[in-house]
Amino acid sequence: MSAPLLEVVDLVRHFPVRNAFGRRIGWLRAVDGVSLAVSPGETLGLVGESGCGKSTFGKTVMGIYTPTAGDIRFAGREIGRLARRERRALAKDLQYVYQDPGASLDPRWKVVHSLHEPLKIHTRLSRAERDREVRAILTAVGLPDAHLDLYPHELSGGQQRRVGVARILTLRPRLVILDEPTSGLDVSVQASVLKLFRSLQATFALTYVFISHDLSVVRAMCARIAVMYLGKIVELGETAAIFERPRHPYTQSLLAAVPLIGGRRVTQAFALEGEPPNPRDVPSGCRFRTRCPLVHDRCAVEEPALRAVDGRVVACHVA
Amino acid sequence: MAELLAVRGLSVDFVTDHGPAQVLDGINLDVAPGEVVGLVGESGCGKTTLARAILGILPAGAARIRGGEVRFKGTDLLREDPRAVNDRVRGRAITFIPQDPFTSFSPVFPVGTQIMDLMKWKSPRAGAGPRPAALFGRYPRERWRADREAVLETLRAVQMPEPARTLRRLPHEFSGGQRQRLMIAMALLPRPELIIADEPTTALDVTIQAQILRLLRALVKERGVSVLFTTHDLGTAHEICDRIVVMYAGQEMEAAPTDAFFRHPAHPYTRRLLDSVPSPGGDLRDIPGEVPSLVAPPPGCRFHPRCDYATAECRADRPAFRALADGHGVRCHHPVGAGADP
């Protein structure tokens, strides 16, 4: 494996919980010691249910939140605690795609204006060079040049989304964090959005961190996945291996909960009871023990560390 | 089979700035007693409008019913006296589970107050007669006690812990999954014959969704209630439905028992839709083109501009319903495989 493009070591991000008088009464442990590495050109999936800290992880790597502890190394350089100005320069290499990238277009700007803006801020290209660049990107996302002179409201939702993605790509980033890029989309639209991300990855040699709660999408897009539960990674490894034979009881339940068309019905077989605990008040020991079917005494006392099992890493005493 | 609900040729327009949008175009739909029917389609295909039209809660200013019937146990709800529908059908014989459990409770009243307000008017023990203005309505003491017993019992049925304490708590104290359980309880309390569930699990995580779907299916089967379940998620439809109806741009395309629907879909649109579900192998197949505008929809079959099999016939006429096999029917001039194994 080549040197990782992104390497995160024991990343922690806690948020203070305050009462009505502004006094801190506790910590919300959104991300609580996450380590992973992403190699150039790969797509790493980050999955988990809402509140597991996957978006906080993405935003902390992106620099939107400062880490409480831990290291974030991008291309070998520590970026977690850079000064504002240095951090800004880095925005060129590291981009973040929100759920609906089209929604971040300024409604009063023509598409051409929105696409030129990042280049004006981050590069010293001349107007003609910028123009060439913008047209190339627009072709790559599958839109005709004529769309440059339109306002966002004149485009359909899908086209707006493509322009939003084009805007992120104009700077030719190296790492793109995709945060739930297809949630709320219909399957047919989802398929075209995913196809777009795939072809762009091939064209621009992008590296993706793909955050999603939708396991079927992650399975189709990512070679490796990390499963998160309450701020921790519980299982990380090759997608095919994990889907084939999940080792952590949480991963097993999560996979069992996904409806499988034409297969068994989960409504007849699914066993996981209860709901995830509040991240403000995480259980002692293993965080999953309150819902785990395999729980035993040791789980309440000792927090399982990630260990290599069966070609992947799993944080469980019994797996 | 006597149908509980039969929608025939229902057409609904919405007033827009660009002219009337033909949101529903001659829809037919049947729901048999005790059956769970899935209404599947992409956003904007009109499934929510159809659900609302059946309940009679289309926005009064914007929606116009152009034609058709909604027959519930033989009476056409569109032509029945609106007061009678309100007294006897809506909220009683037909109830509703909303998509978003987060905004469907008032945040300022305990859930118990809100459930008992519902029971005051829609309890199966209340008479069906015309009701006095809400402010002056009295809630007889004995009935209140009986209703409260029924509420507690239903809360136990939907597996809410500590039902009596639940009633004193405010909506924000519950998680999304628990609120959806409360919504299911409220839909069951008037002892309906039909529940219309509008994407009730889209806002939930998969593990919670699996719990809720299992609970809902068990409860309705045990009580013999029919469900019309709208969803855009084919996996969810596979989980819970006995029969599935697919809609596209305001027209229904195919209706089939769940197994036949997934095993040998006959409509080109259904095939495309099933193909666009990400496969484990990583193949991604989308449907070329975009959903048509409903203000100026394509004539004939509305799927024809995106269909591989479209001919002049498809552009001219909307195909009639063609029965294929047992309960499997399609509205297409060129059904794929004609219902046989692909």
Boltz contact constraints between the chains, C-beta under 6 A:
constraints:
  - contact:
      token1: [A, 49]
      token2: [B, 205]
      max_distance: 6.0
  - contact:
      token1: [A, 50]
      token2: [B, 205]
      max_distance: 6.0
  - contact:
      token1: [A, 186]
      token2: [B, 42]
      max_distance: 6.0
  - contact:
      token1: [A, 186]
      token2: [B, 43]
      max_distance: 6.0
  - contact:
      token1: [A, 186]
      token2: [B, 232]
      max_distance: 6.0
  - contact:
      token1: [A, 187]
      token2: [B, 276]
      max_distance: 6.0
  - contact:
      token1: [A, 187]
      token2: [B, 277]
      max_distance: 6.0
  - contact:
      token1: [A, 188]
      token2: [B, 276]
      max_distance: 6.0
  - contact:
      token1: [A, 188]
      token2: [B, 286]
      max_distance: 6.0
  - contact:
      token1: [A, 188]
      token2: [B, 287]
      max_distance: 6.0
  - contact:
      token1: [A, 191]
      token2: [B, 276]
      max_distance: 6.0
  - contact:
      token1: [A, 191]
      token2: [B, 284]
      max_distance: 6.0
  - contact:
      token1: [A, 191]
      token2: [B, 286]
      max_distance: 6.0
  - contact:
      token1: [A, 192]
      token2: [B, 286]
      max_distance: 6.0
  - contact:
      token1: [A, 194]
      token2: [B, 284]
      max_distance: 6.0
  - contact:
      token1: [A, 195]
      token2: [B, 284]
      max_distance: 6.0
  - contact:
      token1: [A, 216]
      token2: [B, 278]
      max_distance: 6.0
  - contact:
      token1: [A, 217]
      token2: [B, 278]
      max_distance: 6.0
  - contact:
      token1: [A, 219]
      token2: [B, 280]
      max_distance: 6.0
  - contact:
      token1: [A, 220]
      token2: [B, 278]
      max_distance: 6.0
  - contact:
      token1: [A, 220]
      token2: [B, 282]
      max_distance: 6.0
  - contact:
      token1: [A, 257]
      token2: [B, 206]
      max_distance: 6.0
  - contact:
      token1: [A, 257]
      token2: [B, 207]
      max_distance: 6.0
  - contact:
      token1: [A, 257]
      token2: [B, 210]
      max_distance: 6.0
  - contact:
      token1: [A, 258]
      token2: [B, 206]
      max_distance: 6.0
  - contact:
      token1: [A, 259]
      token2: [B, 235]
      max_distance: 6.0
  - contact:
      token1: [A, 259]
      token2: [B, 236]
      max_distance: 6.0
  - contact:
      token1: [A, 259]
      token2: [B, 238]
      max_distance: 6.0
  - contact:
      token1: [A, 259]
      token2: [B, 239]
      max_distance: 6.0
  - contact:
      token1: [A, 261]
      token2: [B, 234]
      max_distance: 6.0
  - contact:
      token1: [A, 261]
      token2: [B, 235]
      max_distance: 6.0
  - contact:
      token1: [A, 261]
      token2: [B, 238]
      max_distance: 6.0
  - contact:
      token1: [A, 261]
      token2: [B, 262]
      max_distance: 6.0
  - contact:
      token1: [A, 262]
      token2: [B, 262]
      max_distance: 6.0
  - contact:
      token1: [A, 265]
      token2: [B, 239]
      max_distance: 6.0
  - contact:
      token1: [A, 266]
      token2: [B, 210]
      max_distance: 6.0
  - contact:
      token1: [A, 267]
      token2: [B, 213]
      max_distance: 6.0
  - contact:
      token1: [A, 267]
      token2: [B, 214]
      max_distance: 6.0
  - contact:
      token1: [A, 267]
      token2: [B, 217]
      max_distance: 6.0
  - contact:
      token1: [A, 267]
      token2: [B, 239]
      max_distance: 6.0
  - contact:
      token1: [A, 270]
      token2: [B, 210]
      max_distance: 6.0
  - contact:
      token1: [A, 272]
      token2: [B, 207]
      max_distance: 6.0
  - contact:
      token1: [A, 275]
      token2: [B, 175]
      max_distance: 6.0
  - contact:
      token1: [A, 275]
      token2: [B, 177]
      max_distance: 6.0
